[in-house]
Amino acid sequence: MKLKLDLHDIYNRGTDIDRALNDIMDEAEHKRVKTVEIIPGKGSGQLKKRVLRFLDRKDIKARYHRVEKDSKNFGRLFVYFKH
């Protein structure tokens, strides 16, 4: 099972972005999902940088195994979990 979070609709609302990212992490842990696909989109790259900064926080980093940037699609990230 894989979860997907598309941030296109909330790209300019900072608190909503953090809440959505926290929610998807919680859901992945609760449902024991192996992969979460996060779509910040291509744009200027600022949203992707924000997502990567969020994922790099020490408290968040402890919750997942690794992050992979999609080599074929610049506007997509995969977060992998070990349960």
N, CA, C and O atoms as a Maestro MAE file, in Angstrom:
{
 s_m_m2io_version
 :::
 2.0.0
}

f_m_ct {
 s_m_title
 :::
 protein
 m_atom[332] {
  # First column is atom index #
  i_m_mmod_type
  r_m_x_coord
  r_m_y_coord
  r_m_z_coord
  i_m_residue_number
  s_m_chain_name
  s_m_pdb_residue_name
  s_m_pdb_atom_name
  i_m_atomic_number
  :::
  1 25 0.843 -1.180 0.000 1 A "MET " " N  " 7
  2 3 0.000 0.000 0.000 1 A "MET " " CA " 6
  3 2 0.889 1.245 0.000 1 A "MET " " C  " 6
  4 15 1.941 1.275 0.638 1 A "MET " " O  " 8
  5 25 0.446 2.267 -0.726 2 A "LYS " " N  " 7
  6 3 1.192 3.515 -0.840 2 A "LYS " " CA " 6
  7 2 0.233 4.674 -0.624 2 A "LYS " " C  " 6
  8 15 -0.892 4.653 -1.124 2 A "LYS " " O  " 8
  9 25 0.666 5.678 0.113 3 A "LEU " " N  " 7
  10 3 -0.118 6.893 0.309 3 A "LEU " " CA " 6
  11 2 0.431 7.990 -0.595 3 A "LEU " " C  " 6
  12 15 1.605 7.987 -0.965 3 A "LEU " " O  " 8
  13 25 -0.450 8.930 -0.942 4 A "LYS " " N  " 7
  14 3 -0.053 10.009 -1.851 4 A "LYS " " CA " 6
  15 2 -0.545 11.336 -1.286 4 A "LYS " " C  " 6
  16 15 -1.693 11.445 -0.855 4 A "LYS " " O  " 8
  17 25 0.323 12.344 -1.288 5 A "LEU " " N  " 7
  18 3 -0.031 13.684 -0.835 5 A "LEU " " CA " 6
  19 2 0.332 14.673 -1.933 5 A "LEU " " C  " 6
  20 15 1.504 14.857 -2.260 5 A "LEU " " O  " 8
  21 25 -0.692 15.304 -2.497 6 A "ASP " " N  " 7
  22 3 -0.484 16.316 -3.535 6 A "ASP " " CA " 6
  23 2 -0.637 17.691 -2.904 6 A "ASP " " C  " 6
  24 15 -1.704 18.027 -2.390 6 A "ASP " " O  " 8
  25 25 0.420 18.483 -2.942 7 A "LEU " " N  " 7
  26 3 0.430 19.789 -2.278 7 A "LEU " " CA " 6
  27 2 0.050 20.945 -3.208 7 A "LEU " " C  " 6
  28 15 0.146 22.104 -2.805 7 A "LEU " " O  " 8
  29 25 -0.374 20.663 -4.427 8 A "HIS " " N  " 7
  30 3 -0.708 21.728 -5.373 8 A "HIS " " CA " 6
  31 2 -1.775 22.692 -4.829 8 A "HIS " " C  " 6
  32 15 -1.673 23.903 -5.023 8 A "HIS " " O  " 8
  33 25 -2.791 22.158 -4.153 9 A "ASP " " N  " 7
  34 3 -3.902 22.993 -3.703 9 A "ASP " " CA " 6
  35 2 -3.550 23.904 -2.530 9 A "ASP " " C  " 6
  36 15 -4.207 24.925 -2.324 9 A "ASP " " O  " 8
  37 25 -2.519 23.548 -1.760 10 A "ILE " " N  " 7
  38 3 -2.201 24.328 -0.554 10 A "ILE " " CA " 6
  39 2 -0.790 24.905 -0.601 10 A "ILE " " C  " 6
  40 15 -0.210 25.209 0.442 10 A "ILE " " O  " 8
  41 25 -0.238 25.058 -1.793 11 A "TYR " " N  " 7
  42 3 1.163 25.465 -1.951 11 A "TYR " " CA " 6
  43 2 1.510 26.783 -1.272 11 A "TYR " " C  " 6
  44 15 2.674 27.004 -0.937 11 A "TYR " " O  " 8
  45 25 0.538 27.663 -1.060 12 A "ASN " " N  " 7
  46 3 0.843 28.983 -0.506 12 A "ASN " " CA " 6
  47 2 0.324 29.169 0.915 12 A "ASN " " C  " 6
  48 15 0.261 30.297 1.404 12 A "ASN " " O  " 8
  49 25 -0.048 28.084 1.583 13 A "ARG " " N  " 7
  50 3 -0.552 28.181 2.957 13 A "ARG " " CA " 6
  51 2 0.347 27.355 3.877 13 A "ARG " " C  " 6
  52 15 0.152 26.151 4.039 13 A "ARG " " O  " 8
  53 25 1.335 28.025 4.474 14 A "GLY " " N  " 7
  54 3 2.377 27.368 5.261 14 A "GLY " " CA " 6
  55 2 1.897 26.429 6.340 14 A "GLY " " C  " 6
  56 15 2.374 25.298 6.434 14 A "GLY " " O  " 8
  57 25 0.947 26.880 7.169 15 A "THR " " N  " 7
  58 3 0.493 26.016 8.270 15 A "THR " " CA " 6
  59 2 -0.245 24.800 7.735 15 A "THR " " C  " 6
  60 15 -0.157 23.720 8.319 15 A "THR " " O  " 8
  61 25 -0.970 24.956 6.638 16 A "ASP " " N  " 7
  62 3 -1.675 23.817 6.037 16 A "ASP " " CA " 6
  63 2 -0.690 22.793 5.477 16 A "ASP " " C  " 6
  64 15 -0.939 21.589 5.536 16 A "ASP " " O  " 8
  65 25 0.425 23.274 4.935 17 A "ILE " " N  " 7
  66 3 1.450 22.370 4.393 17 A "ILE " " CA " 6
  67 2 2.033 21.531 5.520 17 A "ILE " " C  " 6
  68 15 2.133 20.310 5.395 17 A "ILE " " O  " 8
  69 25 2.418 22.167 6.613 18 A "ASP " " N  " 7
  70 3 2.983 21.436 7.751 18 A "ASP " " CA " 6
  71 2 1.969 20.446 8.321 18 A "ASP " " C  " 6
  72 15 2.324 19.318 8.663 18 A "ASP " " O  " 8
  73 25 0.713 20.866 8.421 19 A "ARG " " N  " 7
  74 3 -0.332 19.982 8.951 19 A "ARG " " CA " 6
  75 2 -0.531 18.782 8.031 19 A "ARG " " C  " 6
  76 15 -0.648 17.652 8.505 19 A "ARG " " O  " 8
  77 25 -0.569 19.016 6.721 20 A "ALA " " N  " 7
  78 3 -0.753 17.929 5.761 20 A "ALA " " CA " 6
  79 2 0.413 16.944 5.825 20 A "ALA " " C  " 6
  80 15 0.207 15.732 5.771 20 A "ALA " " O  " 8
  81 25 1.629 17.461 5.941 21 A "LEU " " N  " 7
  82 3 2.806 16.589 6.028 21 A "LEU " " CA " 6
  83 2 2.784 15.772 7.316 21 A "LEU " " C  " 6
  84 15 3.071 14.575 7.301 21 A "LEU " " O  " 8
  85 25 2.444 16.419 8.431 22 A "ASN " " N  " 7
  86 3 2.340 15.690 9.700 22 A "ASN " " CA " 6
  87 2 1.258 14.616 9.634 22 A "ASN " " C  " 6
  88 15 1.453 13.495 10.104 22 A "ASN " " O  " 8
  89 25 0.122 14.968 9.050 23 A "ASP " " N  " 7
  90 3 -0.999 14.026 8.938 23 A "ASP " " CA " 6
  91 2 -0.626 12.805 8.108 23 A "ASP " " C  " 6
  92 15 -0.962 11.681 8.479 23 A "ASP " " O  " 8
  93 25 0.067 13.013 6.985 24 A "ILE " " N  " 7
  94 3 0.427 11.887 6.119 24 A "ILE " " CA " 6
  95 2 1.464 10.998 6.810 24 A "ILE " " C  " 6
  96 15 1.450 9.779 6.637 24 A "ILE " " O  " 8
  97 25 2.356 11.597 7.585 25 A "MET " " N  " 7
  98 3 3.334 10.804 8.340 25 A "MET " " CA " 6
  99 2 2.617 9.965 9.403 25 A "MET " " C  " 6
  100 15 2.913 8.783 9.575 25 A "MET " " O  " 8
  101 25 1.674 10.586 10.108 26 A "ASP " " N  " 7
  102 3 0.891 9.863 11.125 26 A "ASP " " CA " 6
  103 2 0.121 8.713 10.499 26 A "ASP " " C  " 6
  104 15 0.109 7.598 11.022 26 A "ASP " " O  " 8
  105 25 -0.526 8.998 9.367 27 A "GLU " " N  " 7
  106 3 -1.319 7.965 8.689 27 A "GLU " " CA " 6
  107 2 -0.440 6.811 8.219 27 A "GLU " " C  " 6
  108 15 -0.826 5.648 8.336 27 A "GLU " " O  " 8
  109 25 0.735 7.128 7.690 28 A "ALA " " N  " 7
  110 3 1.655 6.088 7.214 28 A "ALA " " CA " 6
  111 2 2.091 5.187 8.364 28 A "ALA " " C  " 6
  112 15 2.168 3.968 8.216 28 A "ALA " " O  " 8
  113 25 2.372 5.797 9.503 29 A "GLU " " N  " 7
  114 3 2.780 4.996 10.664 29 A "GLU " " CA " 6
  115 2 1.622 4.165 11.196 29 A "GLU " " C  " 6
  116 15 1.792 2.995 11.537 29 A "GLU " " O  " 8
  117 25 0.451 4.773 11.264 30 A "HIS " " N  " 7
  118 3 -0.715 4.084 11.792 30 A "HIS " " CA " 6
  119 2 -1.119 2.891 10.921 30 A "HIS " " C  " 6
  120 15 -1.432 1.816 11.433 30 A "HIS " " O  " 8
  121 25 -1.108 3.095 9.606 31 A "LYS " " N  " 7
  122 3 -1.518 2.039 8.665 31 A "LYS " " CA " 6
  123 2 -0.354 1.140 8.249 31 A "LYS " " C  " 6
  124 15 -0.528 0.199 7.475 31 A "LYS " " O  " 8
  125 25 0.840 1.445 8.778 32 A "ARG " " N  " 7
  126 3 2.041 0.672 8.475 32 A "ARG " " CA " 6
  127 2 2.317 0.615 6.962 32 A "ARG " " C  " 6
  128 15 2.623 -0.439 6.403 32 A "ARG " " O  " 8
  129 25 2.199 1.774 6.332 33 A "VAL " " N  " 7
  130 3 2.436 1.921 4.901 33 A "VAL " " CA " 6
  131 2 3.943 1.992 4.663 33 A "VAL " " C  " 6
  132 15 4.668 2.602 5.449 33 A "VAL " " O  " 8
  133 25 4.408 1.381 3.601 34 A "LYS " " N  " 7
  134 3 5.844 1.355 3.293 34 A "LYS " " CA " 6
  135 2 6.313 2.610 2.569 34 A "LYS " " C  " 6
  136 15 7.444 3.053 2.770 34 A "LYS " " O  " 8
  137 25 5.444 3.196 1.715 35 A "THR " " N  " 7
  138 3 5.856 4.319 0.864 35 A "THR " " CA " 6
  139 2 4.815 5.429 0.878 35 A "THR " " C  " 6
  140 15 3.614 5.176 0.787 35 A "THR " " O  " 8
  141 25 5.299 6.667 0.994 36 A "VAL " " N  " 7
  142 3 4.454 7.845 0.845 36 A "VAL " " CA " 6
  143 2 5.015 8.654 -0.320 36 A "VAL " " C  " 6
  144 15 6.202 8.979 -0.356 36 A "VAL " " O  " 8
  145 25 4.147 8.970 -1.260 37 A "GLU " " N  " 7
  146 3 4.525 9.807 -2.405 37 A "GLU " " CA " 6
  147 2 4.057 11.229 -2.104 37 A "GLU " " C  " 6
  148 15 2.872 11.460 -1.861 37 A "GLU " " O  " 8
  149 25 4.987 12.174 -2.120 38 A "ILE " " N  " 7
  150 3 4.659 13.581 -1.884 38 A "ILE " " CA " 6
  151 2 4.908 14.343 -3.174 38 A "ILE " " C  " 6
  152 15 5.985 14.257 -3.765 38 A "ILE " " O  " 8
  153 25 3.894 15.092 -3.604 39 A "ILE " " N  " 7
  154 3 3.992 15.839 -4.858 39 A "ILE " " CA " 6
  155 2 3.954 17.331 -4.564 39 A "ILE " " C  " 6
  156 15 2.876 17.913 -4.442 39 A "ILE " " O  " 8
  157 25 5.139 17.962 -4.449 40 A "PRO " " N  " 7
  158 3 5.166 19.408 -4.266 40 A "PRO " " CA " 6
  159 2 5.014 20.137 -5.595 40 A "PRO " " C  " 6
  160 15 4.742 21.337 -5.608 40 A "PRO " " O  " 8
  161 25 5.183 19.443 -6.697 41 A "GLY " " N  " 7
  162 3 5.101 20.058 -8.014 41 A "GLY " " CA " 6
  163 2 6.448 20.607 -8.448 41 A "GLY " " C  " 6
  164 15 7.401 20.634 -7.669 41 A "GLY " " O  " 8
  165 25 6.519 21.038 -9.680 42 A "LYS " " N  " 7
  166 3 7.797 21.510 -10.227 42 A "LYS " " CA " 6
  167 2 8.011 22.978 -9.904 42 A "LYS " " C  " 6
  168 15 8.951 23.301 -9.178 42 A "LYS " " O  " 8
  169 25 7.208 23.853 -10.393 43 A "GLY " " N  " 7
  170 3 7.271 25.282 -10.070 43 A "GLY " " CA " 6
  171 2 8.665 25.830 -9.888 43 A "GLY " " C  " 6
  172 15 9.587 25.474 -10.621 43 A "GLY " " O  " 8
  173 25 8.819 26.711 -8.894 44 A "SER " " N  " 7
  174 3 10.114 27.350 -8.635 44 A "SER " " CA " 6
  175 2 11.028 26.472 -7.784 44 A "SER " " C  " 6
  176 15 12.222 26.746 -7.670 44 A "SER " " O  " 8
  177 25 10.478 25.430 -7.195 45 A "GLY " " N  " 7
  178 3 11.263 24.546 -6.346 45 A "GLY " " CA " 6
  179 2 11.209 24.913 -4.872 45 A "GLY " " C  " 6
  180 15 11.756 24.195 -4.036 45 A "GLY " " O  " 8
  181 25 10.555 26.027 -4.544 46 A "GLN " " N  " 7
  182 3 10.491 26.474 -3.147 46 A "GLN " " CA " 6
  183 2 9.678 25.521 -2.274 46 A "GLN " " C  " 6
  184 15 10.052 25.251 -1.133 46 A "GLN " " O  " 8
  185 25 8.565 25.010 -2.809 47 A "LEU " " N  " 7
  186 3 7.739 24.093 -2.036 47 A "LEU " " CA " 6
  187 2 8.477 22.780 -1.783 47 A "LEU " " C  " 6
  188 15 8.389 22.214 -0.693 47 A "LEU " " O  " 8
  189 25 9.197 22.303 -2.780 48 A "LYS " " N  " 7
  190 3 9.981 21.074 -2.611 48 A "LYS " " CA " 6
  191 2 11.050 21.282 -1.542 48 A "LYS " " C  " 6
  192 15 11.284 20.398 -0.717 48 A "LYS " " O  " 8
  193 25 11.702 22.450 -1.554 49 A "LYS " " N  " 7
  194 3 12.708 22.750 -0.537 49 A "LYS " " CA " 6
  195 2 12.082 22.774 0.848 49 A "LYS " " C  " 6
  196 15 12.673 22.292 1.814 49 A "LYS " " O  " 8
  197 25 10.886 23.336 0.941 50 A "ARG " " N  " 7
  198 3 10.188 23.386 2.234 50 A "ARG " " CA " 6
  199 2 9.871 21.972 2.733 50 A "ARG " " C  " 6
  200 15 10.044 21.674 3.914 50 A "ARG " " O  " 8
  201 25 9.407 21.107 1.830 51 A "VAL " " N  " 7
  202 3 9.095 19.720 2.194 51 A "VAL " " CA " 6
  203 2 10.369 19.004 2.649 51 A "VAL " " C  " 6
  204 15 10.354 18.284 3.648 51 A "VAL " " O  " 8
  205 25 11.458 19.197 1.927 52 A "LEU " " N  " 7
  206 3 12.722 18.558 2.298 52 A "LEU " " CA " 6
  207 2 13.232 19.062 3.649 52 A "LEU " " C  " 6
  208 15 13.783 18.288 4.432 52 A "LEU " " O  " 8
  209 25 13.047 20.364 3.926 53 A "ARG " " N  " 7
  210 3 13.432 20.901 5.240 53 A "ARG " " CA " 6
  211 2 12.580 20.271 6.343 53 A "ARG " " C  " 6
  212 15 13.085 19.940 7.416 53 A "ARG " " O  " 8
  213 25 11.284 20.110 6.068 54 A "PHE " " N  " 7
  214 3 10.390 19.457 7.027 54 A "PHE " " CA " 6
  215 2 10.864 18.032 7.304 54 A "PHE " " C  " 6
  216 15 10.959 17.613 8.458 54 A "PHE " " O  " 8
  217 25 11.160 17.293 6.234 55 A "LEU " " N  " 7
  218 3 11.581 15.902 6.377 55 A "LEU " " CA " 6
  219 2 12.952 15.781 7.045 55 A "LEU " " C  " 6
  220 15 13.285 14.729 7.592 55 A "LEU " " O  " 8
  221 25 13.737 16.836 7.003 56 A "ASP " " N  " 7
  222 3 15.088 16.813 7.571 56 A "ASP " " CA " 6
  223 2 15.102 17.178 9.065 56 A "ASP " " C  " 6
  224 15 16.134 17.063 9.726 56 A "ASP " " O  " 8
  225 25 13.959 17.612 9.582 57 A "ARG " " N  " 7
  226 3 13.888 17.909 11.015 57 A "ARG " " CA " 6
  227 2 14.179 16.648 11.811 57 A "ARG " " C  " 6
  228 15 13.749 15.555 11.441 57 A "ARG " " O  " 8
  229 25 14.907 16.805 12.899 58 A "LYS " " N  " 7
  230 3 15.340 15.648 13.697 58 A "LYS " " CA " 6
  231 2 14.156 14.799 14.173 58 A "LYS " " C  " 6
  232 15 14.212 13.571 14.115 58 A "LYS " " O  " 8
  233 25 13.074 15.455 14.647 59 A "ASP " " N  " 7
  234 3 11.912 14.715 15.144 59 A "ASP " " CA " 6
  235 2 11.178 13.965 14.032 59 A "ASP " " C  " 6
  236 15 10.594 12.910 14.279 59 A "ASP " " O  " 8
  237 25 11.206 14.496 12.829 60 A "ILE " " N  " 7
  238 3 10.538 13.851 11.692 60 A "ILE " " CA " 6
  239 2 11.428 12.764 11.107 60 A "ILE " " C  " 6
  240 15 10.948 11.685 10.758 60 A "ILE " " O  " 8
  241 25 12.717 13.044 10.998 61 A "LYS " " N  " 7
  242 3 13.672 12.100 10.410 61 A "LYS " " CA " 6
  243 2 13.667 10.757 11.138 61 A "LYS " " C  " 6
  244 15 13.900 9.715 10.525 61 A "LYS " " O  " 8
  245 25 13.403 10.782 12.432 62 A "ALA " " N  " 7
  246 3 13.374 9.559 13.232 62 A "ALA " " CA " 6
  247 2 12.185 8.666 12.884 62 A "ALA " " C  " 6
  248 15 12.152 7.500 13.279 62 A "ALA " " O  " 8
  249 25 11.207 9.202 12.148 63 A "ARG " " N  " 7
  250 3 9.972 8.460 11.867 63 A "ARG " " CA " 6
  251 2 10.019 7.655 10.568 63 A "ARG " " C  " 6
  252 15 9.178 6.778 10.369 63 A "ARG " " O  " 8
  253 25 10.975 7.926 9.683 64 A "TYR " " N  " 7
  254 3 11.028 7.228 8.406 64 A "TYR " " CA " 6
  255 2 12.428 6.682 8.144 64 A "TYR " " C  " 6
  256 15 13.385 7.006 8.848 64 A "TYR " " O  " 8
  257 25 12.520 5.846 7.115 65 A "HIS " " N  " 7
  258 3 13.790 5.196 6.779 65 A "HIS " " CA " 6
  259 2 14.639 6.053 5.836 65 A "HIS " " C  " 6
  260 15 15.800 6.340 6.130 65 A "HIS " " O  " 8
  261 25 14.053 6.465 4.692 66 A "ARG " " N  " 7
  262 3 14.821 7.276 3.741 66 A "ARG " " CA " 6
  263 2 13.888 8.056 2.816 66 A "ARG " " C  " 6
  264 15 12.701 7.749 2.703 66 A "ARG " " O  " 8
  265 25 14.448 9.066 2.160 67 A "VAL " " N  " 7
  266 3 13.733 9.889 1.183 67 A "VAL " " CA " 6
  267 2 14.430 9.725 -0.153 67 A "VAL " " C  " 6
  268 15 15.658 9.696 -0.230 67 A "VAL " " O  " 8
  269 25 13.634 9.620 -1.198 68 A "GLU " " N  " 7
  270 3 14.187 9.494 -2.549 68 A "GLU " " CA " 6
  271 2 13.527 10.527 -3.454 68 A "GLU " " C  " 6
  272 15 12.303 10.649 -3.486 68 A "GLU " " O  " 8
  273 25 14.348 11.264 -4.183 69 A "LYS " " N  " 7
  274 3 13.832 12.202 -5.178 69 A "LYS " " CA " 6
  275 2 13.622 11.422 -6.468 69 A "LYS " " C  " 6
  276 15 14.489 10.652 -6.880 69 A "LYS " " O  " 8
  277 25 12.481 11.620 -7.098 70 A "ASP " " N  " 7
  278 3 12.182 10.911 -8.340 70 A "ASP " " CA " 6
  279 2 13.090 11.437 -9.446 70 A "ASP " " C  " 6
  280 15 13.067 12.629 -9.751 70 A "ASP " " O  " 8
  281 25 13.885 10.564 -10.044 71 A "SER " " N  " 7
  282 3 14.826 10.977 -11.084 71 A "SER " " CA " 6
  283 2 14.119 11.331 -12.394 71 A "SER " " C  " 6
  284 15 14.672 12.063 -13.214 71 A "SER " " O  " 8
  285 25 12.920 10.825 -12.594 72 A "LYS " " N  " 7
  286 3 12.191 11.090 -13.843 72 A "LYS " " CA " 6
  287 2 11.228 12.266 -13.723 72 A "LYS " " C  " 6
  288 15 10.830 12.856 -14.727 72 A "LYS " " O  " 8
  289 25 10.854 12.606 -12.476 73 A "ASN " " N  " 7
  290 3 9.891 13.680 -12.255 73 A "ASN " " CA " 6
  291 2 10.391 14.555 -11.104 73 A "ASN " " C  " 6
  292 15 10.294 14.166 -9.940 73 A "ASN " " O  " 8
  293 25 10.916 15.713 -11.423 74 A "PHE " " N  " 7
  294 3 11.504 16.626 -10.447 74 A "PHE " " CA " 6
  295 2 10.516 17.016 -9.345 74 A "PHE " " C  " 6
  296 15 10.937 17.318 -8.229 74 A "PHE " " O  " 8
  297 25 9.225 17.015 -9.633 75 A "GLY " " N  " 7
  298 3 8.211 17.472 -8.690 75 A "GLY " " CA " 6
  299 2 7.621 16.380 -7.826 75 A "GLY " " C  " 6
  300 15 6.467 16.479 -7.409 75 A "GLY " " O  " 8
  301 25 8.396 15.332 -7.548 76 A "ARG " " N  " 7
  302 3 7.859 14.215 -6.765 76 A "ARG " " CA " 6
  303 2 8.939 13.631 -5.854 76 A "ARG " " C  " 6
  304 15 10.095 13.484 -6.249 76 A "ARG " " O  " 8
  305 25 8.532 13.302 -4.624 77 A "LEU " " N  " 7
  306 3 9.425 12.691 -3.632 77 A "LEU " " CA " 6
  307 2 8.777 11.424 -3.094 77 A "LEU " " C  " 6
  308 15 7.552 11.316 -3.038 77 A "LEU " " O  " 8
  309 25 9.606 10.468 -2.699 78 A "PHE " " N  " 7
  310 3 9.114 9.263 -2.051 78 A "PHE " " CA " 6
  311 2 9.735 9.167 -0.669 78 A "PHE " " C  " 6
  312 15 10.942 9.349 -0.509 78 A "PHE " " O  " 8
  313 25 8.916 8.883 0.320 79 A "VAL " " N  " 7
  314 3 9.382 8.683 1.682 79 A "VAL " " CA " 6
  315 2 9.136 7.212 2.018 79 A "VAL " " C  " 6
  316 15 8.008 6.729 1.924 79 A "VAL " " O  " 8
  317 25 10.191 6.509 2.409 80 A "TYR " " N  " 7
  318 3 10.093 5.079 2.693 80 A "TYR " " CA " 6
  319 2 10.158 4.836 4.197 80 A "TYR " " C  " 6
  320 15 10.949 5.450 4.912 80 A "TYR " " O  " 8
  321 25 9.306 3.928 4.653 81 A "PHE " " N  " 7
  322 3 9.223 3.590 6.066 81 A "PHE " " CA " 6
  323 2 9.643 2.143 6.289 81 A "PHE " " C  " 6
  324 15 9.451 1.284 5.428 81 A "PHE " " O  " 8
  325 25 10.225 1.890 7.472 82 A "LYS " " N  " 7
  326 3 10.493 0.526 7.935 82 A "LYS " " CA " 6
  327 2 9.646 0.340 9.167 82 A "LYS " " C  " 6
  328 15 9.796 1.074 10.144 82 A "LYS " " O  " 8
  329 25 8.758 -0.634 9.134 83 A "HIS " " N  " 7
  330 3 7.894 -0.874 10.315 83 A "HIS " " CA " 6
  331 2 8.276 -2.158 10.992 83 A "HIS " " C  " 6
  332 15 7.670 -2.531 11.996 83 A "HIS " " O  " 8
  :::
 }
 m_bond[331] {
  # First column is bond index #
  i_m_from
  i_m_to
  i_m_order
  :::
  1 1 2 1
  2 2 3 1
  3 3 4 2
  4 3 5 1
  5 5 6 1
  6 6 7 1
  7 7 8 2
  8 7 9 1
  9 9 10 1
  10 10 11 1
  11 11 12 2
  12 11 13 1
  13 13 14 1
  14 14 15 1
  15 15 16 2
  16 15 17 1
  17 17 18 1
  18 18 19 1
  19 19 20 2
  20 19 21 1
  21 21 22 1
  22 22 23 1
  23 23 24 2
  24 23 25 1
  25 25 26 1
  26 26 27 1
  27 27 28 2
  28 27 29 1
  29 29 30 1
  30 30 31 1
  31 31 32 2
  32 31 33 1
  33 33 34 1
  34 34 35 1
  35 35 36 2
  36 35 37 1
  37 37 38 1
  38 38 39 1
  39 39 40 2
  40 39 41 1
  41 41 42 1
  42 42 43 1
  43 43 44 2
  44 43 45 1
  45 45 46 1
  46 46 47 1
  47 47 48 2
  48 47 49 1
  49 49 50 1
  50 50 51 1
  51 51 52 2
  52 51 53 1
  53 53 54 1
  54 54 55 1
  55 55 56 2
  56 55 57 1
  57 57 58 1
  58 58 59 1
  59 59 60 2
  60 59 61 1
  61 61 62 1
  62 62 63 1
  63 63 64 2
  64 63 65 1
  65 65 66 1
  66 66 67 1
  67 67 68 2
  68 67 69 1
  69 69 70 1
  70 70 71 1
  71 71 72 2
  72 71 73 1
  73 73 74 1
  74 74 75 1
  75 75 76 2
  76 75 77 1
  77 77 78 1
  78 78 79 1
  79 79 80 2
  80 79 81 1
  81 81 82 1
  82 82 83 1
  83 83 84 2
  84 83 85 1
  85 85 86 1
  86 86 87 1
  87 87 88 2
  88 87 89 1
  89 89 90 1
  90 90 91 1
  91 91 92 2
  92 91 93 1
  93 93 94 1
  94 94 95 1
  95 95 96 2
  96 95 97 1
  97 97 98 1
  98 98 99 1
  99 99 100 2
  100 99 101 1
  101 101 102 1
  102 102 103 1
  103 103 104 2
  104 103 105 1
  105 105 106 1
  106 106 107 1
  107 107 108 2
  108 107 109 1
  109 109 110 1
  110 110 111 1
  111 111 112 2
  112 111 113 1
  113 113 114 1
  114 114 115 1
  115 115 116 2
  116 115 117 1
  117 117 118 1
  118 118 119 1
  119 119 120 2
  120 119 121 1
  121 121 122 1
  122 122 123 1
  123 123 124 2
  124 123 125 1
  125 125 126 1
  126 126 127 1
  127 127 128 2
  128 127 129 1
  129 129 130 1
  130 130 131 1
  131 131 132 2
  132 131 133 1
  133 133 134 1
  134 134 135 1
  135 135 136 2
  136 135 137 1
  137 137 138 1
  138 138 139 1
  139 139 140 2
  140 139 141 1
  141 141 142 1
  142 142 143 1
  143 143 144 2
  144 143 145 1
  145 145 146 1
  146 146 147 1
  147 147 148 2
  148 147 149 1
  149 149 150 1
  150 150 151 1
  151 151 152 2
  152 151 153 1
  153 153 154 1
  154 154 155 1
  155 155 156 2
  156 155 157 1
  157 157 158 1
  158 158 159 1
  159 159 160 2
  160 159 161 1
  161 161 162 1
  162 162 163 1
  163 163 164 2
  164 163 165 1
  165 165 166 1
  166 166 167 1
  167 167 168 2
  168 167 169 1
  169 169 170 1
  170 170 171 1
  171 171 172 2
  172 171 173 1
  173 173 174 1
  174 174 175 1
  175 175 176 2
  176 175 177 1
  177 177 178 1
  178 178 179 1
  179 179 180 2
  180 179 181 1
  181 181 182 1
  182 182 183 1
  183 183 184 2
  184 183 185 1
  185 185 186 1
  186 186 187 1
  187 187 188 2
  188 187 189 1
  189 189 190 1
  190 190 191 1
  191 191 192 2
  192 191 193 1
  193 193 194 1
  194 194 195 1
  195 195 196 2
  196 195 197 1
  197 197 198 1
  198 198 199 1
  199 199 200 2
  200 199 201 1
  201 201 202 1
  202 202 203 1
  203 203 204 2
  204 203 205 1
  205 205 206 1
  206 206 207 1
  207 207 208 2
  208 207 209 1
  209 209 210 1
  210 210 211 1
  211 211 212 2
  212 211 213 1
  213 213 214 1
  214 214 215 1
  215 215 216 2
  216 215 217 1
  217 217 218 1
  218 218 219 1
  219 219 220 2
  220 219 221 1
  221 221 222 1
  222 222 223 1
  223 223 224 2
  224 223 225 1
  225 225 226 1
  226 226 227 1
  227 227 228 2
  228 227 229 1
  229 229 230 1
  230 230 231 1
  231 231 232 2
  232 231 233 1
  233 233 234 1
  234 234 235 1
  235 235 236 2
  236 235 237 1
  237 237 238 1
  238 238 239 1
  239 239 240 2
  240 239 241 1
  241 241 242 1
  242 242 243 1
  243 243 244 2
  244 243 245 1
  245 245 246 1
  246 246 247 1
  247 247 248 2
  248 247 249 1
  249 249 250 1
  250 250 251 1
  251 251 252 2
  252 251 253 1
  253 253 254 1
  254 254 255 1
  255 255 256 2
  256 255 257 1
  257 257 258 1
  258 258 259 1
  259 259 260 2
  260 259 261 1
  261 261 262 1
  262 262 263 1
  263 263 264 2
  264 263 265 1
  265 265 266 1
  266 266 267 1
  267 267 268 2
  268 267 269 1
  269 269 270 1
  270 270 271 1
  271 271 272 2
  272 271 273 1
  273 273 274 1
  274 274 275 1
  275 275 276 2
  276 275 277 1
  277 277 278 1
  278 278 279 1
  279 279 280 2
  280 279 281 1
  281 281 282 1
  282 282 283 1
  283 283 284 2
  284 283 285 1
  285 285 286 1
  286 286 287 1
  287 287 288 2
  288 287 289 1
  289 289 290 1
  290 290 291 1
  291 291 292 2
  292 291 293 1
  293 293 294 1
  294 294 295 1
  295 295 296 2
  296 295 297 1
  297 297 298 1
  298 298 299 1
  299 299 300 2
  300 299 301 1
  301 301 302 1
  302 302 303 1
  303 303 304 2
  304 303 305 1
  305 305 306 1
  306 306 307 1
  307 307 308 2
  308 307 309 1
  309 309 310 1
  310 310 311 1
  311 311 312 2
  312 311 313 1
  313 313 314 1
  314 314 315 1
  315 315 316 2
  316 315 317 1
  317 317 318 1
  318 318 319 1
  319 319 320 2
  320 319 321 1
  321 321 322 1
  322 322 323 1
  323 323 324 2
  324 323 325 1
  325 325 326 1
  326 326 327 1
  327 327 328 2
  328 327 329 1
  329 329 330 1
  330 330 331 1
  331 331 332 2
  :::
 }
}
